[in-house]
Amino acid sequence: MSMFHSLNTTSTALTSQRLRMDVVSSNMANSETTRGKYVDGEWKPYQRKSVVLQSKENGFSGYLQRASSGGSEGSGVKVAKIVEDQTPGKLEYNPDHPDANEEGYVEMPNVDPLREMVDLMSATRSYEANVTVMNASKGMLMKALEIGK
């Protein structure tokens, strides 16, 4: 086990949580965007995006190989993919809107600001917890270096 293994593991979590916060920011910024993507000759509203995280291990075989070699530490987290939420957006009556259909309804993005704020708070708390872990690891490494004095 490397002396810096805990710092490397924590840094992967910090990077992943930062990306989650960026995706939530993008969702909030586009919560009123009715022209998010051009598909089959017409504009579709912005689709909410979310981040899928997974372990850096390569499935069960990675865990088995690590356990058989006597290791017990994990290797961190990575972003598996960013997926679009396929739930339909709400219809809003606004006949003056340029994207209104024949009945006067506009399909809005499927972004719920309350849900986004909860996701943002969750990512922020995870980020803060990992910063605390990083600082604790740094403190332990500094104390270990002081032993040699």
Beta strands, then each sheet from edge to edge (+ up, - down):
strand 1: 37-39
strand 2: 42-44
strand 3: 49-55
strand 4: 77-84
strand 5: 91-93
strand 6: 105-107
sheet 1: 1+ 2-
sheet 2: 3+ 4-
sheet 3: 5+ 6-
end
